[in-house]
Amino acid sequence: MKGDKLYVLDSWAILAYFNGESAAEKVADVIADAKESDIPLLMSVINLGEVWYIIARRLSYKDADEAVAILEQFGVKFVDADIANARGAATFKAKGKISYADCYAAALAEERGASLITGDREFAQFKDRIKILWMT
């Protein structure tokens, strides 16, 4: 992990962490390693929105806001989507069966040359295009 210089967090990894799923410990290790090694943690605002609405739907808006605050405490930098990122996401969507929100995580990882932190198997079809650090 320490050889990589940049991580992009997918909503899958964050939801696994907050839900205490089997991958939660691996996600926590990545976050701790990044903080200790001063490795930037990025997340698309599109994926942040996905995390927020899933937590809000299941629990409450307050819990969703608290999750965002926790991510900020972890040092996660939220990256706005722009035209270039939207086009990059659209190229992933055009080429494969994958949710459009996931395409933003993939596009951000590709743009920044970062490792995508996920366990979502939809990304496997792009393993030759982006670096993936599997949490499963």
C-alpha positions in Angstrom: 0.0 0.0 0.0 2.7 2.5 0.8 4.1 2.4 -2.7 1.0 4.2 -4.1 0.9 7.9 -3.8 -2.8 8.6 -4.1 -6.1 6.8 -3.3 -9.6 7.3 -4.6 -12.4 6.0 -2.3 -15.4 4.4 -3.9 -18.7 4.6 -2.2 -18.6 0.8 -1.8 -15.5 1.0 0.5 -17.0 3.8 2.6 -20.3 2.1 3.0 -18.6 -1.2 4.0 -16.7 0.8 6.6 -19.7 2.5 8.1 -21.8 -0.7 8.0 -19.1 -2.7 9.8 -19.0 -5.2 6.9 -16.2 -7.8 6.5 -14.1 -5.3 4.5 -14.4 -2.6 7.1 -11.1 -3.4 8.8 -9.3 -3.4 5.5 -10.8 0.0 4.6 -9.9 1.3 8.0 -6.3 0.1 7.5 -6.1 1.9 4.1 -7.4 5.1 5.7 -4.9 4.9 8.6 -2.0 4.0 6.3 -2.9 7.0 4.1 -3.0 9.4 7.1 0.2 8.0 8.5 2.1 8.1 5.2 0.6 11.4 4.1 -1.1 9.8 1.1 -4.0 11.8 -0.2 -7.5 10.3 0.0 -9.8 11.6 -2.7 -13.5 11.0 -3.3 -15.7 12.3 -6.0 -18.6 14.4 -4.8 -20.8 12.1 -6.9 -19.8 9.2 -4.8 -20.1 11.2 -1.6 -23.7 12.0 -2.6 -24.3 8.3 -3.1 -23.0 7.5 0.4 -25.1 10.4 1.9 -28.4 9.3 0.3 -27.9 5.7 1.2 -27.2 6.5 4.9 -30.0 9.1 5.0 -32.4 6.6 3.5 -31.5 3.9 5.9 -30.9 6.0 9.1 -31.4 9.8 8.9 -30.2 13.0 7.3 -28.3 13.7 10.6 -26.5 10.4 10.4 -25.6 11.1 6.8 -24.2 14.5 7.7 -22.2 12.9 10.5 -20.7 10.4 8.1 -19.5 13.2 5.9 -18.0 14.9 8.9 -16.2 11.7 9.8 -14.8 11.4 6.3 -13.6 15.0 6.5 -11.9 14.1 9.9 -10.2 11.2 8.1 -8.7 13.8 5.7 -10.7 12.8 2.6 -10.7 15.5 0.0 -13.9 15.8 -2.0 -13.3 16.5 -5.6 -16.0 18.3 -7.6 -17.1 16.9 -10.9 -16.3 19.0 -13.9 -16.7 18.6 -17.7 -13.5 16.6 -18.1 -14.5 14.3 -15.2 -18.0 13.9 -16.6 -16.6 12.9 -20.0 -14.2 10.5 -18.4 -17.1 8.9 -16.4 -19.1 8.7 -19.6 -16.4 6.8 -21.3 -16.5 4.2 -18.6 -20.3 4.0 -18.8 -20.2 3.7 -22.6 -17.7 0.8 -22.5 -19.2 -1.3 -19.7 -22.0 -2.4 -17.4 -21.4 -0.3 -14.4 -23.4 2.3 -12.4 -22.9 5.9 -13.5 -21.9 7.0 -10.0 -19.2 4.3 -10.0 -18.0 5.7 -13.3 -17.0 8.9 -11.5 -14.8 7.1 -9.0 -13.2 5.2 -11.9 -12.7 8.4 -13.9 -11.2 10.2 -10.9 -8.8 7.4 -10.3 -7.8 7.3 -14.0 -7.4 11.1 -14.2 -5.1 11.2 -11.1 -3.3 7.9 -11.7 -4.6 6.8 -8.3 -5.5 3.4 -6.9 -9.2 3.0 -6.5 -10.2 1.6 -3.1 -13.2 -0.7 -3.6 -14.6 -4.2 -3.4 -17.3 -3.6 -6.0 -16.7 -6.3 -8.7 -18.2 -4.1 -11.4 -14.8 -2.5 -11.6 -13.0 -5.7 -12.5 -13.8 -5.1 -16.2 -11.6 -2.0 -16.1 -8.6 -3.6 -14.3 -6.4 -2.9 -17.3 -7.4 0.7 -17.4 -7.3 1.7 -13.7 -5.3 0.5 -10.6 -7.6 -1.2 -8.1 -6.9 -2.0 -4.5 -9.4 -4.6 -3.7 -11.0 -4.6 -0.2 -12.4 -8.2 -0.5 
